[in-house]
């Protein structure tokens, strides 16, 4: 299993809308996340910053393919079209990414 931490800015005036969308996540999106092998997915907010944590519970060699399948899932682009205007990506993020990955420096079960 791989653990991921990611950050992304959120427009302060959009927090209520962002929270509401996630309180009513579409079944197709929830199912696509699960089918991709993502488990224990959480998004936290503090001071205009989002922090996402998830675990990938699938074969390592399938990770990139599963993430591409997730991106192509029914209604995913529609979901992202709702979310992206509310968010502020880091200018220093790698090309082709939206969230900024963090390096895991400690873990204890």
N, C-alpha and C positions, 0 to 999 in steps of 0.2 A: 504494500500500500504506500502511495505517495501522498504527502500532505502539502497543501498549497496555501500561502498567504498572499493576498493581493490588496493594493490600495487604489483608490480612485476618488477624485474630488466630486462633491455634490453641491449644486447651486443651493445656497441656504434657503432661498425662498421656495424651493421645490421639495423640501424634505417631507412635508405632509403628503404631497402627491406621490412621491417615491414610496413612502411607507404604505400608503393605501394600495398602490399597484401590487406590492409584494404581499399584502394581507389577502389579496384576491388573485394570487398567481393562477394563470390559466392551466387547466389540467394537461394540455398538450405540452406545455413548457415543463411542468413538474415531471411528467412521464419521460420526456426527452433527456432531462438531467439524470434521472435514475437509470435510464437505458444506457447512458454514456459511461456508467460506472462511478458516478459522483455520489458520494455519501457524506453525511454529517456536514452539510452545506449551511453556513451561516453568514449573514452580512450584518456588520455592526456599524454604527454611526457615532461620530463625535466631532463637533466643531467644523462641519463642512467636509469631513473626510469619511469615506467608507472604507471599511476593512472587511474583506471576504476571506473566509476559511472554508476549505473543503478537502475531502480525502478522495483520491482516485483509487478505487478498489477493482482493478482489472489488470490484465496482462500488460506489462511495461511496453512491449513491442506494439501494442494496439492503441496506445494513448493518443498519438497524433491522429490516427484514423478515426477514433471515437470522438475526438474534439471536432474534427471536420464534419462528421455525421451530425453531431449536436448542432453545429452552426447552420446546417442545412435542414434541420428539423422543421416540420410544418409549423407555421406561425412564428418561428424564432425571429426572422427578420422584422416582422410586425412588432414583436415585443421589444426588440432593440430599437426600433424607430420611436417607440414610446419612451424608452429609458435614456437614450443617448442625449437628447436635448436637456435633460435634467442633470447630466454629469459633466465633469470637467477632467478630462484625461491629463496626465502628467506630460509635459512637453518633452521630457527626457526618456519617455518609454521607447522600447524597441519598435522599429517599423513593423506595421501589421498587427500591433496589439492595441488593446483598449485599456484594460486594467494593467497596472504595473506589478509584476511579480516581486515578491520579497524572498530573501534568503533565510531559510530556517537555520537558526544558530543554536537552538536548544529544544529538546523534547524529552518529556518524561511521562510514561504511562502510569 
